[in-house]
């Protein structure tokens, strides 16, 4: 499940580099951000399965909270 999501996000990033009008750019960005959110959900399910099997290893990563909040707000504000 992770591989198809990664391909979708990479394809979106490739298309995003081309010449797009503002609406197309926002649509592609929405696809990429939605893919990242869905990939996070899939990873959470996998983590939960690992926790149940006592095989989970915790990795601490730094994130840019403001950037994450901005991406979520943009998804909710999107209008075609």
N, C-alpha and C positions, 0 to 999 in steps of 0.2 A: 504494500500500500504506500510505503514511503517513496519508492522509486517513481511511480507515476506522478505523485505530487511534486517531487523534485523536478521532473521533466517539465511539468506545466509551469512551474515558477521560473525555470531557466528559459523556457520559450518566451514567457512574458517579458523577462529581462532583455532578451535578444530583440524582441519586437519593439520594446520601449526605446531602444537606441535609434530607431528609425525616425523618419519625419512623420509626426502625428499632429492632428489638431488637438486642442485642449481637451475635448470630450474623449477622444480616443486615448489620450495619455492618462486621463483619470480612470477610464475603464481598465486599461492594462495594469495600472497601479493597484486598482481594486482586486484584480485577479491575483496579483503577486501577494498582496497583503492577506487576502482570504486564504490563499494557499499556505502561507506561513502559519496562520491561525489553525487551519485544519491539520497541518503537519504537527503542530504543537499538541493538538488533541490526540492524534494517533500516538505520538510519543508518550503522552500521559497514560494511555491505555496500556502500552507496552511496559511502562514503569510500574503500573499497578500490578500487572501480571508478575513482574520480577519481584515486587515486594511480597506478594503472596507466596512466592517460591523461595523467599529469603535469599535472593540473588541480586538485589538492588544495590547499586553503588552510587553514592551521592556525589555529584559534580557541582561545584559552586561557580557560577558565571556572573560577570557583571553585565547589566543591561542599562540602556538609556531609557529611563522610565518616561520622560517627557516625549521622546520619539514614539514609544509604544502607545502612549495615550493619544498622541496626535493621529496615529494610524487608525486607531479604533474610532475616534471622532470623525475622521474623514470617511470611514466606511458608513457610519450612520447618517452623515450629511449628504452622501452621494445622491445626485439626482440626474437622470439622463435628459 
